[in-house]
Amino acid sequence: MALMKYTEIMALAKDKMKEVMAPLRAREMKVKAELELAKLDSKIMEEEQKIQEIASEYPVDFDRMINALDRVDLTRRRKKQFTTIINEMFPEK
């Protein structure tokens, strides 16, 4: 990669600099969004594991189980919304 001359960089208008940086920033934001999706997947798996643990206890604490199920459903909903946002903001070409 060849560096631009400093005088050329300084001559670029702020708008032009933003234009040059836009694809890189978009890619960065998409990667961050995908990382958040992975975190949500991990959270779903952890909550599902907790549900199985609760179900295997005696006596079964149904209130805890319902709360855990609610958390899983909420996290799945967040993941679905997040996926929609990513698809709309970063469409595949």
C-alpha positions as CSV (number, residue, x, y, z in Angstrom):
1,M,0.0,0.0,0.0
2,A,1.3,3.4,-1.0
3,L,0.7,6.2,1.4
4,M,-0.9,9.4,0.2
5,K,1.3,12.5,0.5
6,Y,0.5,14.5,3.6
7,T,-0.3,17.6,1.5
8,E,-2.8,15.6,-0.5
9,I,-4.5,14.3,2.7
10,M,-4.7,17.8,4.1
11,A,-6.2,19.1,0.8
12,L,-9.0,16.6,1.0
13,A,-12.2,18.2,2.2
14,K,-13.8,16.7,5.3
15,D,-16.7,15.3,3.2
16,K,-14.2,13.6,0.9
17,M,-12.4,12.1,3.8
18,K,-15.7,10.8,5.2
19,E,-16.5,9.4,1.7
20,V,-13.1,7.6,1.7
21,M,-13.7,6.2,5.2
22,A,-17.3,5.2,4.7
23,P,-16.7,1.6,3.4
24,L,-14.2,0.8,6.1
25,R,-16.5,2.2,8.8
26,A,-19.5,0.2,7.4
27,R,-17.5,-3.0,7.5
28,E,-16.3,-2.3,11.0
29,M,-19.9,-1.7,12.2
30,K,-21.1,-4.9,10.5
31,V,-18.4,-6.9,12.2
32,K,-19.4,-5.4,15.6
33,A,-23.0,-6.2,14.9
34,E,-22.1,-9.8,14.0
35,L,-20.2,-10.0,17.3
36,E,-23.3,-8.9,19.1
37,L,-25.3,-11.7,17.4
38,A,-22.8,-14.2,18.5
39,K,-23.1,-12.9,22.1
40,L,-26.9,-13.3,21.9
41,D,-26.5,-16.9,20.6
42,S,-24.2,-17.6,23.6
43,K,-26.8,-16.1,26.0
44,I,-29.6,-18.2,24.5
45,M,-27.5,-21.4,24.9
46,E,-26.7,-20.4,28.5
47,E,-30.3,-19.8,29.4
48,E,-31.4,-23.0,27.7
49,Q,-28.9,-24.9,29.9
50,K,-30.3,-23.2,33.0
51,I,-33.8,-24.3,32.0
52,Q,-32.5,-27.9,31.8
53,E,-30.9,-27.6,35.2
54,I,-34.0,-26.2,36.7
55,A,-36.1,-29.0,35.2
56,S,-33.8,-31.6,36.6
57,E,-34.1,-30.3,40.2
58,Y,-36.4,-31.7,42.9
59,P,-38.7,-30.0,43.6
60,V,-39.0,-28.2,40.3
61,D,-39.1,-24.4,40.8
62,F,-41.7,-23.5,38.1
63,D,-41.4,-19.8,38.7
64,R,-37.6,-19.9,38.0
65,M,-38.3,-22.0,35.0
66,I,-40.9,-19.6,33.6
67,N,-38.5,-16.6,34.2
68,A,-35.7,-18.5,32.4
69,L,-38.1,-19.3,29.5
70,D,-39.1,-15.6,29.4
71,R,-35.4,-14.6,29.2
72,V,-34.8,-17.1,26.3
73,D,-37.8,-15.8,24.4
74,L,-36.8,-12.2,24.9
75,T,-33.2,-12.9,23.8
76,R,-34.5,-14.7,20.7
77,R,-36.7,-11.8,19.9
78,R,-33.7,-9.4,20.3
79,K,-31.7,-11.6,18.0
80,K,-34.4,-11.6,15.4
81,Q,-34.7,-7.8,15.6
82,F,-30.9,-7.5,15.5
83,T,-30.7,-9.7,12.4
84,T,-33.4,-7.6,10.7
85,I,-31.4,-4.4,11.5
86,I,-28.2,-5.9,10.1
87,N,-29.8,-7.1,6.9
88,E,-31.4,-3.7,6.4
89,M,-28.3,-1.6,7.2
90,F,-25.7,-3.9,5.6
91,P,-27.4,-5.6,2.6
92,E,-25.4,-8.3,0.8
93,K,-24.4,-7.2,-2.7
